[in-house]
Amino acid sequence: MEMALYDRAGGFFSTGGAAGRGGDFITSPEVGPLFGAVIARALDSWWIELGEPDPFVVVEAGAGAGALAAAVRAAKPACAPAMHYVMVERSEPLRERQSTAVPLEPPSVGFGPAGADDDCDDAPASAGHLAAGGPTFTSLAELPAAPFTGLVLANELLDNLPFHLLEWREDWQEVRVGEVDGRLVEVLVPAPTGLSAEAETLVPDAGEGARVPLQLEAQRWLSRALSLLERGRLVVIDYADNTPSLARRPPTEWLRTYRSHSRGGHPLDYPGGQDVTCEVALDQLARVRRPSFERTQADFLRAHGIDEVTAAARTVWHERAHLGDLEALKARSRVGEAAALTDPTGLGDFHVLEWRVG
């Protein structure tokens, strides 16, 4: 999975794979700007809750080409003058596209108090946004090194992290990847003691042939992200389940592939040519630290005002529908975006996990 998604020469995200209508799958930010507008409202509420710190660092992990950052900027949140928005993205091609979404500053400018680095001669500001009061945007290939006050947000990131795959056959077996005649194949080997014990703890009554992912990389990422926060929140949005439930379900339901907005083939087919994604095991993340809040994306968005924003858009649409102008079309689009983002059979059923720190 690491090689298929992230290999510099042939990995899916290194060779053009991406979210978006012109990509391979749609995430909430690509539905339209409404998701970012509601996230901006949430950022304001969290900033106020923290006492309006300056700087207020917002780290978006798995930022892709910058769609969410652009929508947050367009929403003009009150915290903008203090906000230093850090897009973290492993894929170099996607990082290169971020500068077309938002004006980027060098990382050295991304963490000081608002306006403190305006006179820095060796790191010129771009697009004049510093004069407009922020926010500043910067881009990194990995999480920042220094702790900060603010937010870490990961939207559909953990499902793309590599994991161990185990299968119960009178004992726990690990499903590894081998090669036969140039073709990748699954190979069952006795699971190492540590992995076997972990699976037994999570699913003590697994049925014959049951498979479970052990998401140690996701746990490590969670631990690292939490350690960066002096005060603030970690917010993870993803499709998710618990390990015992995953064990009872067919693996093809929770280990999926996508290409060109359609389901792809077996995870070992077309390495580098399709997205590989696995539902996030909530109980495994809880072994690092239990979240402070857990709810669906629909409930999260409603808690941060999506219904109010949508009602205002619906009013504009009703008042201007006969004109058919740009404002009317934007309002109608916003109503449609709200339906997609809160759909209980789709994005609305995603889990939103929040950890409060400090």
C-alpha angles and dihedrals in degrees: 000000000000091000096039093053107028111023106131094226103037111005120129095243092043096054104048106292110139148140120265141080089285092044135062105280141007124242125185096270090055093053086076142287095294094085090055091046091056092044087054089056089050091050090055092051093049092046091053090045089056092051097262097286121199113237098037104186118205114189115192108195114204092019096167114192094341104265094141093044090052092050092048090051092049090051090061099216118203090244092060097106090056098036122108106186115202117194111203114197129158095200111089094202091053091047089053090057094053093080089066090056100046136001109264130216125199112266090251089067095045102081111040124097114284110285095005094115099040092113096047105132097197096050109048119197117245131221093004094268095136090064089052091059103261160228103207120210130204135170132224135177092223141016116296118269099223126067119246146175114257139051142324112202124187116182113187094339106116093057088065096053118106119257142181116255119213132185129196114234104156082304135025114284125188117230107222132175122253136168129240120178091341093309125114113238138176117257122193116214130166107279116248112257095253095051092044092052091048092052092046091053092049097041111019093167103045116162124232110286094014114149128204134180117230104208102198092148090056089050091051091049091050092050091049094048092049091050090058094060117089088175130350141056142305112210121191121186119188146119107276150167139172123272097246089052091048089052090056094048128077108265090232087069096059103024104061142161131210136194130166092358093303135096111274131213134275112322090249093052121094097006106212092010100087141035115258115204136172129194112252117251105228095195091054092054089049089061086070094043133326113248119250091224134018125183142134121279089247091056092044093052092046090051088057098048109269091140091054093048091047093048090054090050091049090054091052090048093051092047097046105028091104089057095050090204128152094270091053093049092048090051093049090049091052091055089052092048091054091055092051095046093051098038105136090211094051138014093352090066094057115117121247113202121189128191117192116210126194 
